[in-house]
């Protein structure tokens, strides 16, 4: 018998996901929480792709963990021989994600770092989304959906690091990178050249790709794809309807408003 979600106070609901994880969510959220509360799953296509890609023992970097929706799955799939370093710079979401890792017994595998990831270390402005909790961004003025109005935003100061800086403490690098950064993707890549440009190292990278978001952050989406191709990556995307990874091209990605891409370098 399925355990129904429970309101536990402090604007939190405790539920059990379709993957059988216990999870806290923000009851005020209108973007991610309703799907988890009613269906136990969010972005089934992403869930399926992760299950097909993650192998035991992988070293995983997740940028944009939110409440840990996919962090838990990543921890479970890589297991005790692997690790998950997840970044979430929204303090409220980071605490929920931390609690979700703890309540599922994954603290020996995963951890939450409460910093942003960008092209250089320092202090940055982050624009939270109070109702649409999946819409926080480092890009001022970015309008992801019409319902997410500027009045919902709250500006906070966050500390930032880079992937290259992480590699100083993790010389083994990462096997899999997941980026969900609402327009900050290009900055993250520029701050991670030691990882992304290392053609001698196999790497999987799952990333949201919206040409409008790249342009809104001052990056050129075509040039970014060309640079990634020069690093040895081939492009695939997640077919939402089929829930599987399929081949794609840079031209196809540029023609679509939004794609979930998986870049592979073997």
SULJO-V192056 format. One record per run of one state. SS is the DSSP state (H for helix, E for strand, C for the rest). FROM is the first residue (numbers start at 1). TO is the last residue. If there is no record, write none. Layout:
# SULJO-V192056
((SS;FROM;TO) (SS;FROM;TO))
This chain:
# SULJO-V192056
((C;1;5) (E;6;9) (C;10;11) (E;12;16) (C;17;21) (E;22;26) (C;27;32) (H;33;39) (C;40;43) (H;44;53) (C;54;58) (E;59;63) (C;64;68) (H;69;78) (C;79;82) (E;83;87) (C;88;90) (H;91;103) (C;104;109) (E;110;113) (C;114;115) (E;116;117) (C;118;121) (E;122;129) (C;130;136) (E;137;137) (C;138;149) (H;150;152) (E;153;161) (C;162;162) (H;163;169) (C;170;175) (E;176;179) (C;180;184) (H;185;190) (C;191;192) (H;193;196) (C;197;202) (E;203;209) (C;210;210) (H;211;216) (C;217;220) (H;221;230) (C;231;233) (E;234;239) (C;240;243) (E;244;247) (C;248;249) (H;250;255) (C;256;258) (E;259;265) (C;266;266))
